[in-house]
Amino acid sequence: MGKGGSLSDGVLKKILLSYTYVGIWIFLSFTVIVYNKYILDKKMYNWPFPISLTMIHMSFCATLAFLVIKVFKFVEPVTMSRELYFSSVVPIGALYSLSLWLSNSAYIYLSVSFIQMLKALMPVAVYSIGVLFKKEGFKSDTMINMLSISFGVAIAAYGEARFDTWGVMLQLGAVAFEATRLVMIQILLTSKGITLNPITSLYYVAPCCFVFLLVPWFFVELPILRESSSFHFDFVIFGTNSLCAFALNLAVFLLVGKTSALTMNVAGVVKDWLLIAFSWSVIKDTVTPINLFGYGLAFLGVGYYNHSKLQALKAKEAQKKIGQGDEETGKRNGRTKRDLELGLKKLKVLVFFCSLWMDAFWVSVICCSRGGNLGLGEENCEANILLKALENMHYPLNVEMPVELQELKDLEIHSILECASSYVYLCPSCDNDCSSLSLYVSLMDIGEFDTAANFSYMLFRVGIFERTSFHHLELCKPVVCSQ
């Protein structure tokens, strides 16, 4: 196929992979829920110990997460200090253990279909707790939507054939603790720049959950397990159940990593409807028309909530891109302004140096025309002009000078130096008050030590050094000798 055909194949492959990840997640989530219901329900496997089941899950998942991260190194761990672990991860682990304990306990008293209907209250709980902790802003239209979801769940509960108050309280408590955990993740971890994927989350949180669950397990379930001498641990049942629980977390990791969290939310809605259909057709749970009508209202509210969150996310991303564009434009404007200022500074200094070079050039012309016999007393003496030019060379140093301008300054000093040497060469009758000596001393006074050394070396080369008082200047001798 051509290039267009290859592109179509790539897009088709990506779509198929996305649907594959969604299908795997729905299947595993579906399996874990039904499997937990099978183990805990008194009419099925009849092992009503939700704390023990959750502890088995946590120990199994923590062990596999350790192997994946530390041994096989498929996933990078998160750098975390001991203080951060105890202040942030431990509270989240406590909330997670309570959420799992209560949600698994609800399977003993409620049908799978009704539990999924009650879980529709999760956006309501997350939003309400977010407003309470000031992580969400209060909006009247969002609150109206939350009330519509709650109203739909209330209608579904009213039409429930196997309504159990204790079971409803357990499931609502699980929803509340899970919503609090999600908000606490934002406050304690995300705000600090720490992001945990499902695998690293199990690695850090599962051991905490196991430790927290030991306390209620010791007082609630351990005495009963001791009395039931007929029970034996079924490695096949609990092993495959725990493996499905870990595989579900791995599927979440793949689904969110390869698609998005929004895709998982949409897939969650599909999963809920499939569970309701399975509960009604296979498990033979009673699903009434009032159940469906109420859950339909809640479903519309949840769909609208997800749509609003998506639009807000898109608007935030668009605003972020605009901000980045403005920042980039500001940077470009700033660079343009700095370049313009630097160009003007270069032009100003270049004009200044050209004027100095012209002064030095005319000194050479004057020296050639007059034979170099003028004394220092005259106001326009060649030496005075040179001294003025060299002293003015320090003017650009009063401002910040780029490297290329400093190099230009050194070049112009060298040009003036050549003019000075020409002047000295044309002045063979210099005495102790010769302008060349005054020029050398002035170079030393203004800090041009290298220039002064080179100048004295030129005097040495043309035979002027011995005939002047330069040989009395101790500072110059080592420089001349080193040449």
Residue pairs with C-beta under 8 A, 6 or more apart in sequence:
1 8
1 9
17 258
18 258
18 259
18 263
21 251
21 254
21 255
21 258
21 259
22 255
22 259
22 263
22 267
24 251
24 254
24 255
25 248
25 251
25 252
25 254
25 255
25 264
25 267
26 267
26 270
26 271
26 274
28 244
28 247
28 248
28 251
29 248
29 251
29 268
29 271
30 271
30 274
30 275
30 278
31 244
31 248
32 241
32 244
32 245
32 248
33 112
33 275
34 112
34 275
34 278
34 283
35 240
35 241
35 244
36 53
36 104
36 107
36 241
37 44
37 107
37 112
37 283
38 44
38 45
39 45
39 47
39 53
39 237
39 238
39 241
40 47
40 48
40 49
40 50
40 53
40 104
40 105
40 107
40 108
41 48
41 107
41 108
42 48
42 108
45 237
47 53
47 231
48 108
49 221
49 224
49 225
50 101
50 104
50 105
50 107
50 108
51 101
51 213
51 216
51 217
51 220
51 221
52 217
52 221
52 225
53 104
53 238
53 241
54 97
54 100
54 101
54 104
54 209
54 213
55 210
55 213
55 214
55 217
56 238
56 241
56 242
57 100
57 241
57 242
57 245
58 97
58 206
58 207
58 209
58 210
58 213
59 206
59 210
60 239
60 242
60 243
60 245
60 246
61 202
61 206
61 242
61 245
61 246
61 249
62 202
62 203
62 206
62 207
62 210
64 202
64 246
65 199
65 200
65 202
65 203
65 206
65 246
66 203
68 74
68 75
68 199
68 203
69 75
69 76
69 77
69 199
69 200
69 203
70 77
75 197
75 199
75 200
75 253
77 200
77 203
78 194
78 195
78 196
78 200
78 204
80 89
80 194
80 204
84 192
84 194
85 204
87 188
88 188
88 189
88 192
88 194
89 188
89 189
89 204
89 205
89 208
90 208
91 184
91 188
92 181
92 184
92 185
92 188
92 189
92 205
92 208
93 204
93 205
93 206
93 207
93 208
93 209
93 211
93 212
94 208
94 212
95 177
95 178
95 180
95 181
95 184
96 177
96 178
96 181
96 205
96 208
96 209
97 208
97 209
97 212
97 213
98 173
98 174
98 177
98 212
99 174
99 177
99 178
99 181
100 174
100 209
101 174
101 213
101 216
102 170
102 171
102 173
102 174
102 177
103 115
103 170
103 171
103 174
103 178
105 170
106 115
106 167
106 170
106 171
106 174
107 115
108 167
109 164
109 166
109 167
109 170
110 118
110 162
110 164
110 167
110 168
110 171
111 160
111 162
111 279
111 283
111 285
111 286
112 275
112 276
112 278
112 279
112 283
112 285
113 275
113 276
113 279
113 280
113 285
113 287
113 291
114 156
114 157
114 160
114 162
114 163
114 285
114 291
115 171
116 272
116 275
116 276
116 279
117 153
117 156
117 157
117 276
117 291
117 294
117 295
117 298
118 153
118 156
118 157
118 168
118 171
118 172
118 175
119 171
119 175
119 272
120 149
120 152
120 153
120 272
120 295
120 298
120 299
120 301
120 302
121 149
121 150
121 153
121 172
121 175
121 298
122 175
122 178
122 179
123 146
123 149
123 301
123 302
123 305
124 146
124 149
124 150
125 175
125 176
125 178
125 179
126 179
126 182
126 183
127 136
127 142
127 143
127 146
127 305
128 146
128 179
129 176
129 179
129 180
129 183
130 136
130 183
130 186
131 137
131 138
133 183
133 187
135 183
135 186
135 187
142 305
142 308
145 301
145 304
145 305
145 308
146 301
146 305
148 297
148 298
148 300
148 301
149 297
149 298
149 301
149 302
149 305
150 298
151 297
152 294
152 295
152 296
152 297
152 298
152 299
152 300
152 301
153 294
153 295
153 298
154 294
155 290
155 293
155 294
155 297
156 290
156 291
156 292
156 293
156 294
156 295
156 298
157 163
157 168
157 294
158 290
158 294
159 288
159 289
159 290
159 291
159 293
159 294
160 288
160 291
161 286
161 288
162 285
162 286
185 196
189 195
189 196
196 204
196 205
197 253
197 256
197 257
198 249
198 250
198 252
198 253
198 256
199 249
199 250
199 253
201 249
202 246
202 249
225 231
252 264
255 263
255 264
255 267
256 264
262 306
262 310
265 306
266 306
269 299
269 302
269 303
276 287
276 295
279 285
279 287
280 286
280 287
342 402
345 399
345 402
345 405
346 402
346 404
346 405
349 396
349 401
349 405
349 408
349 409
350 408
352 395
352 396
353 408
353 409
353 412
356 389
356 392
356 393
356 412
356 416
357 412
357 415
357 416
359 385
359 386
359 388
359 389
360 386
360 389
360 415
360 416
360 419
360 420
361 419
362 385
363 382
363 385
363 386
363 419
363 420
363 423
364 419
364 422
364 423
366 382
367 382
367 422
367 423
367 426
367 427
368 426
371 426
372 382
372 423
372 426
372 427
372 428
373 427
373 429
374 381
374 382
375 381
375 433
376 383
376 384
376 433
376 435
376 438
378 384
381 435
382 423
382 435
383 423
383 435
383 436
383 438
383 439
384 435
386 416
386 419
386 420
386 423
386 435
386 439
387 438
387 439
387 442
389 416
390 413
390 416
390 439
390 442
390 443
390 446
390 448
390 451
391 442
391 446
393 409
393 412
393 413
393 416
393 446
393 448
394 446
394 447
396 405
396 409
401 409
413 448
413 451
414 451
417 451
417 454
417 455
417 458
420 436
420 439
420 455
421 455
421 458
421 459
421 462
423 435
423 436
424 430
424 436
424 458
424 459
424 462
424 464
425 462
425 464
427 434
427 435
427 436
428 464
430 436
430 437
430 464
430 467
430 468
431 468
432 468
432 469
434 468
436 459
436 464
436 468
437 468
437 469
437 470
439 455
440 452
440 455
440 456
440 459
440 470
440 473
440 476
443 449
443 451
443 452
443 455
444 452
444 475
452 476
452 479
453 476
453 479
453 480
453 483
456 465
456 470
456 476
456 479
456 480
457 479
457 480
457 483
459 465
459 468
459 470
460 480
460 483
464 470
465 471
465 480
470 476
471 477
